[in-house]
Amino acid sequence: MRSAIDTSDVIQDTMVATLPKLQHFDYRGPGSLRSYLRVVFSNRVRDEIRKARRRPRTADVDAGLMSSPNRSPLDGLLDRETSERVLAALGALDERDQLAVIGRYQLEYSYDQLAVILGKPTPEAARKVVARAIERLVREMARVDEADQD
């Protein structure tokens, strides 16, 4: 998804879409605009995640990697199979965990940014959410692998 859209583009699109609607914004005290923008931005990130899921899986493999002199076609195939396993396991996670994993590792958001997106008070709290989401992702991948072997 990172190759399809840049983080700054998402932020800019969110701001451009939000500015005309600010006249209808209901100010409810300090922090209300920040909360409003966080919700709008989080919704935009979710929309981008949904779009990425609808893309064909063959787009996940970089054709240049397959023909690289340093990588064999088998390496490319294994990378593709791993990507498919990760995507399958990711789909089994709840939405917050998906946002945490994709935001951190695919969109490369900082923990400061993730704290805002995930509604956490500190970057450290966001880091813990990401760590727990990764643990659940690994367990889900192991569960799927065990089911495939049976």
Summary of the structure (lengths in Angstrom):
residues: 150
radius of gyration: 18.2
end to end distance: 32.5
largest distance: 59.4
contacts: 384
relative contact order: 0.11
helix: 77%
strand: 0%
